[in-house]
């Protein structure tokens, strides 16, 4: 240590490159030959390193003092981020669902409107004053809008005409399921077949079964029947 | 381009003030941790250490004169240092092989461990010795070894007559430190 205290100015001058060339050579030669001098210089370097390390640690300790407070904020930030993520995800999902259901709702509303627009008005069978037909009473009730009465009268008659009109009445009463059931019973050979099929297509469209509805409307256009033009128009719209 | 604020920041740091560094740490530390965890999937502790080292490097670049102006802002500069430190750290960790039943010390901890093995004086001894020095000596040594001031700047900062006075003062302070360390060594030995 004595050597160290004694030579501090020299060591500092060497370190700071303040020695002239001959002094440097002398210094380095002594380092090689004098072990005590070398030891003192190594101690000096060690103290310098220790000082640098100490101040660096002191600086880092100041930063570490801040860490505790910052960690609390970081926790809040992370919680906030998770909350934000949940809110964003939920909002996106909700928006998507609203859009999806909205879109579906308006689409289905559109289809209901199309079905209503193209639903053919069924005037009913003619009732002659001169002769009395089997459908007269039911047709009179139908034309007067007395659908329940017309239905119960038609129910007593077993024919495709009766089934067809029961289908029409069920539709007027917004009972689409029953209406569908009646129209499905009309067989291909019946005079009412195409009419019933077209109406069936419109009911399916109202109910949102686009695939079945399209299949029926396509058949209607191929066969070039009474509702071919309407079927083509509907297919374009849906 | 650098603005007035970054010039001011650099000047303040160069003058030896640590306040702006602590402010930068408080302002960007959490952002850096969140960013590096998201981008590099690193542990929070590593991200925190890297940010401290990055800030220290930023500081050293300023006081050494390597950094005199910023093309971008200080945040981009520090994050850029941090980015490379993280990449290096990840590479270093991937190179370490684990020997069975031997828990190896990695990265910074390993370097610190090696430093402790090499050093003649422990951190505690240095700290204790410094605390025994007069206040002006503590300041002079810090200005020289931490703030890397030259003798002229130390003289200016401490109000000394000239650089020679500062140089002489620094030598005196070092001698006092050596004496304190000698005393402490004797205490530790006996």
HADDOCK unambig.tbl for C-alpha pairs under 7 A between the chains (distance, minus, plus):
assign (segid A and resid 5 and name CA) (segid B and resid 175 and name CA) 5.60 0.50 0.50
assign (segid A and resid 5 and name CA) (segid B and resid 178 and name CA) 6.93 0.50 0.50
assign (segid A and resid 8 and name CA) (segid B and resid 171 and name CA) 6.63 0.50 0.50
assign (segid A and resid 9 and name CA) (segid B and resid 171 and name CA) 6.10 0.50 0.50
assign (segid A and resid 46 and name CA) (segid B and resid 119 and name CA) 6.49 0.50 0.50
assign (segid A and resid 46 and name CA) (segid B and resid 120 and name CA) 6.15 0.50 0.50
assign (segid A and resid 50 and name CA) (segid B and resid 121 and name CA) 6.67 0.50 0.50
assign (segid A and resid 50 and name CA) (segid B and resid 123 and name CA) 6.78 0.50 0.50
assign (segid A and resid 50 and name CA) (segid B and resid 126 and name CA) 6.40 0.50 0.50
assign (segid A and resid 51 and name CA) (segid B and resid 126 and name CA) 6.79 0.50 0.50
assign (segid A and resid 51 and name CA) (segid B and resid 145 and name CA) 6.75 0.50 0.50
assign (segid A and resid 52 and name CA) (segid B and resid 145 and name CA) 5.59 0.50 0.50
assign (segid A and resid 52 and name CA) (segid B and resid 146 and name CA) 6.13 0.50 0.50
assign (segid A and resid 54 and name CA) (segid B and resid 123 and name CA) 6.29 0.50 0.50
assign (segid A and resid 54 and name CA) (segid B and resid 126 and name CA) 6.97 0.50 0.50
assign (segid A and resid 54 and name CA) (segid B and resid 127 and name CA) 6.73 0.50 0.50
assign (segid A and resid 55 and name CA) (segid B and resid 146 and name CA) 6.00 0.50 0.50
assign (segid A and resid 60 and name CA) (segid B and resid 52 and name CA) 6.95 0.50 0.50
assign (segid A and resid 63 and name CA) (segid B and resid 22 and name CA) 6.77 0.50 0.50
assign (segid A and resid 70 and name CA) (segid B and resid 26 and name CA) 6.97 0.50 0.50
assign (segid A and resid 70 and name CA) (segid B and resid 30 and name CA) 6.91 0.50 0.50
assign (segid A and resid 74 and name CA) (segid B and resid 30 and name CA) 5.92 0.50 0.50
